[in-house]
Amino acid sequence: MSSKQGIPPRSENYSEWYNELVVRAGMAEHSSVAGCMVIKPHGYALWENMQRALDDMFKATGHVNAYFPMFVPKSFLAKEAEHVEGFAKECAVVTH
C-alpha cells in the first residue's frame, strides 16, 4: 500500500481498493463469514437508488429483470468441481 491513507492504489488491486473505500465510507463492514459483508443503511440506500435507476433504463429498452438463487445445492458445486480443474468448493453452508 503506497497511499498516505493506507488505501491500495486502484491500478494495483481494484478489488482491495474498492472494498477499502466502501468500508471507510461506512457503507459496509466485514462479516465474520469469509467473503461476506454487512451492508449498512447508507450503503443499502445507495444500492436501492442505483437499482431503481438501472431498472428504469432496462425497462425503457424492453429488457426484463431476472433473479438467480443465492442458495446453491452442494451437489451442484461437486458437479462443477468435476468439470473445472482447480475448482475449490469453498462456501458458507446453511444447515437449517
FENDAWO-V181997 format. One record per residue. N is the residue number from 0. SS is DSSP state (helix for helix, strand for strand, loop for the rest). PHI is phi in whole degrees, 0 to 359 (999 if undefined). PSI is psi in radians with two decimals (999 if undefined). Layout:
n->[N N]
ss->[SS SS]
phi->[PHI PHI]
psi->[PSI PSI]
This chain:
n->[0 1 2 3 4 5 6 7 8 9 10 11 12 13 14 15 16 17 18 19 20 21 22 23 24 25 26 27 28 29 30 31 32 33 34 35 36 37 38 39 40 41 42 43 44 45 46 47 48 49 50 51 52 53 54 55 56 57 58 59 60 61 62 63 64 65 66 67 68 69 70 71 72 73 74 75 76 77 78 79 80 81 82 83 84 85 86 87 88 89 90 91 92 93 94 95]
ss->[loop loop loop loop loop loop loop loop loop loop loop loop loop helix helix helix helix helix helix helix helix helix helix helix loop loop loop strand strand strand loop loop loop loop loop loop strand strand strand loop helix helix helix helix helix helix helix helix helix helix helix helix helix helix helix helix helix helix helix helix loop loop loop loop loop loop loop loop loop loop loop loop loop helix helix helix helix helix helix helix helix helix helix loop loop loop loop loop loop loop loop loop loop loop loop loop]
phi->[999 256 283 298 274 80 271 296 299 304 290 268 206 302 298 296 301 298 299 295 297 298 294 294 282 78 275 203 218 291 263 286 269 306 82 244 232 264 273 278 309 293 294 290 298 298 300 298 296 296 298 298 295 294 301 299 294 299 294 295 258 85 275 236 278 222 229 253 297 271 257 241 301 303 298 292 294 297 295 296 298 290 262 241 297 83 295 258 276 260 196 279 247 267 257 201]
psi->[2.03 -0.08 2.64 -0.61 0.01 0.17 2.25 2.55 2.38 -0.65 -0.37 -0.66 1.53 -0.79 -0.82 -0.73 -0.87 -0.86 -0.70 -0.70 -0.75 -0.75 -0.83 -0.48 -0.13 0.30 -0.40 2.91 2.77 2.51 2.87 -0.19 2.13 2.31 0.04 2.61 2.64 2.10 2.13 2.90 -0.79 -0.67 -0.69 -0.66 -0.71 -0.78 -0.76 -0.73 -0.75 -0.77 -0.75 -0.78 -0.77 -0.70 -0.76 -0.74 -0.74 -0.86 -0.56 -0.42 0.16 0.14 2.78 2.71 2.76 2.67 2.27 2.62 2.50 -0.39 2.18 2.25 2.47 -0.57 -0.55 -0.70 -0.69 -0.70 -0.70 -0.67 -0.52 -0.49 -0.39 1.99 2.28 0.06 2.23 2.16 1.04 2.16 2.91 2.43 2.21 2.13 -0.30 999]
